[in-house]
Amino acid sequence: MSASADDAGQQAIARLGFASGQVIQEFGYDDDVDDALRAALEDVTGTELVDEDYDDVTDGAVIWFRDDDGDLTDFLVDALTVLDDNGPIWVLTPKSGRSGHVTHSDIEEAATTSGLHAMTTFAVAPDWSATRLSTRGRGK
């Protein structure tokens, strides 16, 4: 990887906002995921990503989701089950024009159904976009 590509990758990882010692749960792992991104997440946190069966509290979630993966709402509800308050959920989808691309409106619909909302989307890897979901603010 070139220095500029490496810098761009590090900036993308930094934008995800994970920190050392955090436990990140991963959903939707398959052979098409970006292994360099996974490795970078593990480097940043200093821990291995935990799988869908993990049942302790997590600090964040990464969901690899493709158009034919079923119901995104189900993945989001599963992620929320053990997610610490205010922990981010990142939905990683194939970029536009790639096989399995998911529209932003589909992500927003699933998020709303799950009590979440989409906050930001950006390119996180050569073939993947990341959309951050967060809980809706409650009136104080």
Secondary structure, DSSP 8 states (H G I E B T S, - for coil): --HHHHHHHHHHHHHHT--TT--EEEES--TTS-HHHHHHHHHHHSS--B-TT--S-BSEEEEE--TTS--HHHHHHHHHHHB-TT--EEEEEE-TTSTT---HHHHHHHHHHTTEEEEEEEEEETTEEEEEEEE-----
